[in-house]
């Protein structure tokens, strides 16, 4: 009678049916002598691993792990290199390139050549990053998928690859390199240039594809050569020129003044109407001469009835010529010329051009409602370029003067911009043009002599008034306990 039992898969003797439960228990405990290299049976021990779908054990391939362990850090370093190089190169300023050129730095010249073709530079960085990042994802997936079942391995590999590339290959190197852009650019110039030559054929194909797409989108010509120098970059280059002796200090100051002048308006440099020397139209000739001798103004605004009604400008040379030719001095009113009127928002470069075109030296500034706000002269505009211009009879009057007790005396007409420069404050100079306007806004009422207000760590005390105008203000820093 045929013996009942199960034959083993490797062709060994059949297992009696009665021994199946005990044999199954030993198998589960890993103690089956026939399955664990029992010398009597000569059967080899199977490799440790995970259980496959048929109940057997599938071996884990660990031989490739040492190679992957070495390869992964190298790939992360390569990814960090490309990200850091991108940040360092595009963080450079033109002044850095100028300094390298003057110092004869060869690596600096290489950096300048790389930056001269921004489209090619971006394509090279893109290629390097993509190659390395794809390799990182592949290595991580090959390492984790055999260890984890099914979709878990794919999810873990995706998460690990994304976080690794983001943190180790992108954000961290960029943050480290940003404040060290100059040094790292010189370090990376040679290896990056070598990689650029290596991938030149592939990059050429990508550039042509990109140019074709740009052509279809209506772009004519690439981005190469479209470089504009910002104001900050140009100012920095001027500073370097002054440091190296290429520019004189006066030339540097003039260039900076030109930039500052371009954004200034007439209202910022005008003399407010209450401070303008003016004469009424019905003033007798003798008194007119007396006032001229006192104030020495060659061009005098003339008003009728009230100061806000400016009717024209009297050029004193016209009066002298008329008198020398035997004209009636009392008829000086007929010599008054109509005023040249400009709005408060007139930019200074345009105002200077108007002065040149009209051949005039003085203009009446009016506000949005057409009311006179002040007077601006050609001399005021030129002083913005060349500094203070004084004639021999001008009296010295400091807008900000130091006093023995440590405080300073500030004129109410002092521009807020100059006050900020002297005291290191940051009051808005667009909204409040003078210290007087600043204080009127801060008090929110008409102040009286001796009134005090604390602003930005300074005590402002009104010391002299003229009518409703603030003429002089005492300014002192507040002690720490009062701040």
Phi, psi and omega in degrees: 000138185290134183285129180278141178165184180242134177273141181287159184290337182264015176085013179286180181296151180295148178266123179302148182297327182289339182266000184298313181300315181294319179296322179296319179296318178295324178298315181296327179275357181072028184242017178289118182297328181285341183255359184235037174076032178299131184293331182291319183274333181076013180276132181287153176283130178289155179292144177293147180176188181275156180283130180274184184293344182259010178091352178275187181245124178269132183289147176264129182274100182261357185293330183277348184299317178301320178295318180293323179298324178282324186287323186297311177301323178297318179294321178295322177296320178295318178297318178296323180298313181294319179295317180294322179296318178301312181297315184296315184293317183277353175270351180291147175257161179298329180295328176296316178296322179295319179295317178299321181295319180288331179277350181074027180286115184292320178294328175296322176296324177294318177299318180297322177294321178296317182285343180290342176238077185299325179296314178295322180297315180295319180297320179294315178297319179298315179299311180300314180296316183294316180300312183292317183293322176296320178295320178299314180298320181293317180295317180296317179296317179295334181277325188264328185300320178291340184271337185239143184285143167050225184291343179297316179299318180296317181294316180295319179296318179296315181294315181295318179295316181295312180295319180298314180295318183294313186278308186277329185258353185228290189294309185299309179298325179294319179294324180289320188277333187309310179283355181240035188298318183297311182295317182290327179299317178294321179295320186273350188301309186291308179297325180291321178297323177295316177297323179299320177291325182296319184263013183306317180298315180295318180297322179300318179296316180296321180296319180293321177296317180296319178297322177296318178295319178297323178296319179293331180275001176098001178280134178247104181095149181279189182275355183295135175085351179273073183243129178242140179271124178285165179298318180297320179294318181294320177298318179296321178295323177295319178299317178296320178299323178289323179294323182273357178090001179292324179244146174282157177304323179294322178294320177300314181297320180297317180295317178297321179296325179297316179297318181292326182291328187298333183258000182274154182243165182300324183296337183282338183241357183289160170269121181303146186305319179297338181265000183276135173286117182226161177231146175286156184290335181267017180289132178296156185298315182299319180290326176299315179296321179297318179292325178296317180296330182281316188258342176053057177249128182278340178229121189238119174295142181240132180239162180235122179072303179224156188296334181285352180256077181279123184257345180170187182236129176263119175271119187294335177294329176295321180293317179296319180295318181296319180292319180295331180271007176088017179287164179283116181299328182289348181265027183297338181297333180287348181269356182290128180265148176299144182283149171274119189254134177227151177283162180296332183274007182296125178288145186297319177301320178291323178295318178298320179295322178294320177301318180291318183291319182274348182059046176235162184240359184215145181219148176267124181265128180240151181274191184296335181267002181084007179276140179299132180247336181172189181234137175233140183240166176299325178297322178299318181293315181294329178295334175293335179269313191251002182090186186296131178246117182239142174269168187294335182263359179290137176272140180289124179221106183279134177288326179229117183235134178283151179235159186301330183279005178095348177274177178228146176263122185242130176286144181297333181277002180298128178298143179300327179300315180289326176297316178300319180295322184282325186252354180073021179270175182228044176292140179294118183269001177272322183278317180245109189283326183235166178298324178301312179296322178301315182288322177300320177291321182290318179290328184061029178192174175278114183285164175245165179301132181094349179295143183231147175214142181257126181221132171052038177082012179230147176262122179256122180239124179286118185254331179213133178242151173229101189068239177258006183265142175273115185267314183225143181226135173268132183233128176221148178289144179283140173293159184305323183290339179269343178290000000 
